């Protein structure tokens, strides 16, 4: 554990010197926050509150992009070769990457909460403990996914291609950009199999519906199982030297990381419980943000003859 913490501190220092990591970890998430708040939500507090879980999910999802690029860059520049001389193994190296990425992303999440609370006047965040658990599991799961990408990619160009192939389905089919209840049913059926879909729904259920962690057991198990699968596979595929290549059979093994999400997606396609719940949450937020018609004051009826004062003779 001491080696992991030492590596974590070293990798945090190296990451802070990398402009690309700073962009994906700080600049891009805060840019998405203002784009969602001013363009999609039009500055309405209720709509910003509805979109905030999606913004958090985007921040978490960006961890796989930054970590995969960072690891491949270290391998191409020979930095991993220097680490190999120390008495550490692939598990310690990869674990330190996940931990450093998590610690460096927490300040960005805190800044987003502060901006949404004090600048956009959102005061209700629902079950914050449940949101923290989901953010942590999501960070580990997507960071481990980035480790697999870095393990199977043989160059920086190949890493960028794989990242884009994964990023765009996660961005447009999981409810992050467009709410999942508004998408066509066949797109919803595909989105059920994506890890980002369960992260977005879990954050919405906890922050908008106040759902407990026990109610989100399937989402927690799928994110935790996906993280464990991805981390185990990445340790088996890890390479210290850029000259080492990964054969096609190893890339096929990497597909085993999606097994938990395939199981949960099949269950949701049969029952659609999460989709119905997500639709109810969206309809409730829409009713809160819809302007109420002004109340017109009814004119008072004229006084009747019986109520008129008596005439003086």
C-alpha positions as CSV (number, residue, x, y, z in Angstrom):
1,X,0.0,0.0,0.0
2,X,2.9,2.3,0.7
3,X,4.2,1.8,-2.9
4,X,0.7,2.6,-4.3
5,X,0.5,5.9,-2.3
6,X,4.0,6.9,-3.4
7,X,3.2,6.2,-7.0
8,X,-0.1,8.1,-6.6
9,X,1.8,11.3,-5.4
10,X,4.3,11.0,-8.3
11,X,1.5,10.5,-10.9
12,X,-0.4,13.4,-9.5
13,X,2.6,15.7,-10.0
14,X,3.2,14.3,-13.5
15,X,-0.5,14.8,-14.4
16,X,-0.5,18.4,-13.2
17,X,2.3,19.1,-15.7
18,X,0.2,17.6,-18.6
19,X,-1.9,20.2,-20.3
20,X,-4.1,17.5,-21.9
21,X,-5.0,16.0,-18.5
22,X,-5.8,19.5,-17.2
23,X,-8.1,20.1,-20.2
24,X,-10.0,16.9,-19.8
25,X,-10.2,17.1,-16.0
26,X,-11.0,20.7,-15.4
27,X,-11.6,22.8,-18.5
28,X,-13.9,20.5,-20.3
29,X,-16.2,19.6,-17.4
30,X,-16.7,23.3,-16.4
31,X,-17.4,24.1,-20.0
32,X,-20.1,21.5,-20.1
33,X,-21.6,22.9,-16.9
34,X,-22.1,26.4,-18.5
35,X,-23.2,25.0,-21.8
36,X,-25.9,22.9,-20.1
37,X,-26.9,25.7,-17.8
38,X,-27.2,28.6,-20.2
39,X,-28.1,26.8,-23.5
40,X,-30.0,23.6,-22.5
41,X,-31.6,24.9,-19.3
42,X,-31.8,28.5,-20.4
43,X,-30.8,29.6,-16.8
44,X,-33.9,28.1,-15.2
45,X,-33.1,26.7,-11.7
46,X,-35.4,23.7,-12.0
47,X,-34.0,22.6,-15.3
48,X,-30.4,23.1,-14.1
49,X,-31.2,20.9,-11.2
50,X,-32.5,18.2,-13.5
51,X,-29.4,18.4,-15.8
52,X,-26.9,18.6,-13.0
53,X,-26.7,14.7,-12.6
54,X,-25.9,14.5,-16.3
55,X,-23.1,17.1,-15.8
56,X,-21.6,15.1,-13.0
57,X,-21.8,12.0,-15.1
58,X,-19.9,13.7,-17.9
59,X,-17.2,14.7,-15.4
60,X,-16.9,11.1,-14.3
61,X,-16.9,9.7,-17.8
62,X,-14.1,12.0,-18.8
63,X,-11.8,10.1,-16.5
64,X,-11.5,7.2,-18.9
65,X,-10.3,9.5,-21.7
66,X,-7.7,11.3,-19.7
67,X,-6.3,8.2,-18.0
68,X,-6.0,6.2,-21.2
69,X,-4.2,9.0,-23.0
70,X,-1.9,9.5,-20.0
71,X,-0.9,5.9,-19.7
72,X,-0.2,5.5,-23.4
73,X,1.9,8.7,-23.3
74,X,3.9,7.4,-20.4
75,X,4.6,4.2,-22.3
76,X,5.7,6.0,-25.5
77,X,7.9,8.5,-23.6
78,X,9.6,5.7,-21.7
79,X,8.3,6.8,-18.3
80,X,6.8,3.4,-17.6
81,X,10.2,1.9,-18.3
82,X,11.7,3.9,-15.4
83,X,8.9,2.7,-13.1
84,X,9.6,-0.9,-14.0
85,X,13.0,-0.6,-12.3
86,X,11.2,-0.2,-8.9
87,X,9.8,-3.1,-7.0
88,X,6.2,-2.6,-8.1
89,X,3.8,-4.7,-10.3
90,X,1.1,-3.8,-12.8
91,X,-1.6,-3.8,-10.1
92,X,0.2,-1.1,-8.1
93,X,0.9,1.0,-11.2
94,X,-2.7,0.8,-12.4
95,X,-4.2,1.3,-8.9
96,X,-2.2,4.4,-8.4
97,X,-3.5,5.7,-11.7
98,X,-7.1,5.3,-10.6
99,X,-6.4,6.8,-7.2
100,X,-4.6,9.8,-8.6
101,X,-7.3,10.4,-11.2
102,X,-9.9,10.3,-8.5
103,X,-8.1,12.7,-6.2
104,X,-7.5,15.1,-9.1
105,X,-11.1,15.1,-10.2
106,X,-12.7,15.7,-6.8
107,X,-11.8,19.4,-6.8
108,X,-13.6,19.8,-10.2
109,X,-16.7,18.1,-8.7
110,X,-16.6,20.4,-5.7
111,X,-16.3,23.5,-8.0
112,X,-19.4,22.3,-9.9
113,X,-21.4,21.9,-6.7
114,X,-20.4,25.3,-5.5
115,X,-21.3,27.0,-8.8
116,X,-24.6,25.3,-9.0
117,X,-25.4,26.1,-5.4
118,X,-24.3,29.7,-5.2
119,X,-24.4,30.9,-8.8
120,X,-27.4,29.0,-10.2
121,X,-29.3,29.0,-6.9
122,X,-29.9,25.2,-6.7
123,X,-30.5,24.4,-3.0
124,X,-31.7,20.8,-3.1
125,X,-29.3,18.0,-4.0
126,X,-31.3,15.0,-2.7
127,X,-29.3,12.1,-1.3
128,X,-25.8,13.5,-1.3
129,X,-24.3,10.3,0.3
130,X,-25.8,8.2,-2.5
131,X,-24.5,10.6,-5.1
132,X,-21.0,10.4,-3.6
133,X,-21.0,6.6,-3.7
134,X,-22.2,6.5,-7.3
135,X,-19.6,9.1,-8.4
136,X,-16.8,7.1,-6.7
137,X,-17.9,3.8,-8.3
138,X,-18.4,5.5,-11.6
139,X,-14.9,7.1,-11.4
140,X,-13.3,3.8,-10.7
141,X,-15.3,2.0,-13.4
142,X,-14.5,4.5,-16.2
143,X,-10.9,4.9,-15.1
144,X,-10.5,1.1,-15.3
145,X,-12.1,1.2,-18.7
146,X,-9.5,3.8,-19.7
147,X,-6.8,1.4,-18.5
148,X,-8.1,-1.3,-20.8
149,X,-8.1,1.1,-23.7
150,X,-4.5,2.0,-22.9
151,X,-3.6,-1.7,-22.6
152,X,-5.0,-2.7,-26.0
153,X,-3.9,0.4,-28.0
154,X,-0.5,0.2,-29.6
155,X,-0.1,4.0,-30.2
156,X,-1.5,7.4,-29.3
157,X,-3.4,7.5,-32.6
158,X,-5.0,4.2,-32.0
159,X,-6.0,5.4,-28.5
160,X,-7.7,8.4,-29.9
161,X,-9.7,6.2,-32.3
162,X,-10.8,3.8,-29.6
163,X,-11.7,6.7,-27.3
164,X,-13.9,8.3,-29.9
165,X,-15.6,5.0,-30.8
166,X,-16.6,4.6,-27.1
167,X,-17.1,8.3,-26.2
168,X,-19.8,9.1,-28.8
169,X,-22.2,6.3,-28.0
170,X,-21.8,7.1,-24.3
171,X,-22.5,10.7,-25.0
172,X,-25.6,10.4,-27.2
173,X,-27.2,7.1,-26.3
174,X,-27.0,7.1,-22.5
175,X,-29.2,10.1,-21.6
176,X,-26.2,12.4,-20.9
177,X,-26.9,14.8,-23.7
178,X,-30.6,14.1,-24.4
179,X,-32.8,12.7,-21.6
180,X,-33.3,9.0,-22.2
181,X,-37.1,9.2,-22.0
182,X,-37.1,11.6,-25.0
183,X,-35.2,9.2,-27.2
184,X,-36.8,6.6,-29.5
185,X,-37.5,3.2,-28.0
186,X,-34.9,1.4,-30.1
187,X,-32.3,3.9,-28.9
188,X,-33.4,3.4,-25.3
189,X,-33.0,-0.4,-25.8
190,X,-29.4,0.2,-26.8
191,X,-28.7,2.7,-24.1
192,X,-29.7,0.1,-21.4
193,X,-26.4,-1.8,-22.1
194,X,-24.2,1.3,-21.6
195,X,-22.5,1.9,-18.2
196,X,-23.1,5.7,-18.5
197,X,-26.9,5.1,-18.7
198,X,-26.9,3.4,-15.2
199,X,-24.6,6.1,-13.8
200,X,-26.9,8.9,-15.1
201,X,-30.1,7.2,-13.9
202,X,-28.5,6.5,-10.5
203,X,-27.5,10.1,-10.0
204,X,-30.9,11.3,-11.1
205,X,-32.7,8.9,-8.7
206,X,-30.5,10.0,-5.7
207,X,-30.3,13.7,-6.4
208,X,-33.8,14.3,-7.8
209,X,-35.8,11.5,-6.3
210,X,-33.9,11.0,-3.0
211,X,-33.5,7.3,-3.7
212,X,-31.6,5.2,-1.1
213,X,-28.5,3.1,-2.0
214,X,-30.6,-0.1,-1.3
215,X,-33.0,0.9,-4.1
216,X,-30.1,1.3,-6.5
217,X,-28.5,-2.0,-5.8
218,X,-28.4,-3.1,-9.4
219,X,-26.7,0.1,-10.6
220,X,-24.1,-0.2,-7.8
221,X,-23.4,-3.9,-8.5
222,X,-23.1,-3.2,-12.2
223,X,-20.6,-0.3,-11.7
224,X,-18.7,-2.2,-9.1
225,X,-18.6,-5.4,-11.2
226,X,-17.6,-3.5,-14.3
227,X,-14.8,-1.8,-12.4
228,X,-13.5,-5.1,-11.0
229,X,-13.6,-6.8,-14.5
230,X,-11.9,-3.9,-16.1
231,X,-9.1,-3.6,-13.5
232,X,-8.4,-7.4,-13.5
233,X,-8.3,-7.5,-17.3
234,X,-6.1,-4.4,-17.5
235,X,-3.5,-6.0,-15.1
236,X,-3.3,-9.0,-17.5
237,X,-2.9,-6.8,-20.6
238,X,-0.5,-4.2,-19.0
239,X,2.6,-3.5,-21.0
240,X,5.7,-1.6,-19.8
241,X,7.5,-1.2,-23.1
242,X,6.1,0.4,-26.3
243,X,7.6,-2.5,-28.3
244,X,5.3,-5.0,-26.7
245,X,2.2,-5.7,-28.7
246,X,-1.2,-7.1,-27.7
247,X,-2.5,-9.9,-29.8
248,X,-6.1,-10.2,-31.0
249,X,-7.1,-12.8,-28.4
250,X,-6.2,-10.3,-25.6
251,X,-8.5,-7.7,-27.2
252,X,-11.3,-10.2,-27.2
253,X,-10.8,-10.8,-23.5
254,X,-11.2,-7.1,-23.0
255,X,-14.8,-7.4,-24.1
256,X,-15.5,-9.4,-20.9
257,X,-15.6,-6.1,-19.0
258,X,-19.1,-5.3,-20.4
259,X,-20.7,-8.5,-19.0
260,X,-22.3,-6.8,-15.9
261,X,-23.8,-4.1,-18.1
262,X,-25.1,-6.6,-20.6
263,X,-26.9,-8.5,-17.8
264,X,-28.4,-5.3,-16.4
265,X,-29.4,-4.1,-19.9
266,X,-31.2,-7.3,-20.7
267,X,-33.1,-7.1,-17.4
268,X,-34.1,-3.5,-18.0
269,X,-35.2,-4.3,-21.6
270,X,-37.6,-6.8,-20.1
271,X,-39.0,-4.8,-17.2
272,X,-38.3,-1.1,-18.0
273,X,-38.6,-0.1,-14.4
274,X,-35.8,2.4,-14.5
275,X,-37.2,4.0,-17.7
276,X,-40.6,4.5,-16.1
277,X,-39.0,6.0,-13.0
278,X,-36.8,8.3,-15.2
279,X,-39.9,9.5,-17.1
280,X,-41.7,10.3,-13.8
281,X,-38.7,12.3,-12.6
282,X,-38.5,14.3,-15.9
283,X,-42.3,15.0,-15.9
284,X,-42.1,16.3,-12.3
285,X,-39.2,18.6,-13.1
286,X,-41.0,19.9,-16.2
287,X,-44.1,20.6,-14.2
288,X,-42.0,22.6,-11.7
289,X,-40.3,24.6,-14.4
290,X,-43.5,25.4,-16.3
291,X,-44.7,28.9,-15.6
292,X,-47.9,29.1,-13.8
293,X,-50.8,31.2,-15.4
294,X,-51.5,34.4,-13.5
295,X,-54.5,34.2,-11.3
296,X,-57.2,36.7,-12.3
297,X,-59.2,38.4,-9.6
298,X,-62.9,37.8,-9.8
299,X,-65.0,41.0,-9.7
300,X,-67.1,41.2,-6.6
301,X,-70.8,40.9,-7.2
302,X,-73.0,44.1,-6.8
303,X,-74.7,44.4,-3.4
304,X,-78.3,43.1,-3.3
305,X,-81.3,45.1,-2.3
306,X,-81.5,43.3,0.9
307,X,-78.1,44.4,1.9
308,X,-78.6,48.1,1.0
309,X,-79.0,50.5,3.9
310,X,-82.5,51.6,4.7
311,X,-83.7,54.8,3.1
312,X,-84.4,57.8,5.3
313,X,-87.9,59.1,5.1
